[in-house]
Amino acid sequence: MSADKQLEALIVEDDPQMQIILISRLADFGVTANTASNMLDALALARLKKYTLYMTDGRYPLKPGGAPEVACFKFYEELKKIRPDAKVLLITGGSDFERDAMAAGMDFLLKSDFVKQYRAVFSRYFGAPR
């Protein structure tokens, strides 16, 4: 990655603890992040700015104050209308999403494997840690 290009990620995650973990690990790679805890807010941010990587949980509210539901595939579909070349990483606790995520064109990482695998996965998008 070019040293002068600002690396940025959008995190779509409704768990504040996971947001903190992701922001911290992204910082290891020199990446700044914005967060959204629901799909509508995430899409609003995506309209304002093109991110290097869009990271999404599997289940979260579609709108502010909504109940969590499987939202990752709807988010991906809507995001691709705004940013057709968007790179999307699904980070979730449910392995039942993997096949559909990969078929749709998303990268996939289980939260239970995050600590062991995030460096390799993030390196594909951001280069080596700083």
Protein Blocks (a to p, Z undefined) as FASTA:
>chain_A
ZZklccddddddfbfklmmmmmmmmmmnopacdddfbfklmmmmmmmpccfbdcddfbdc
fbghiacddfklmmmmmmmmmmmmbccddddfblklmmmmmmnopacddfklmmmmmmmm
mmmmnopaZZ
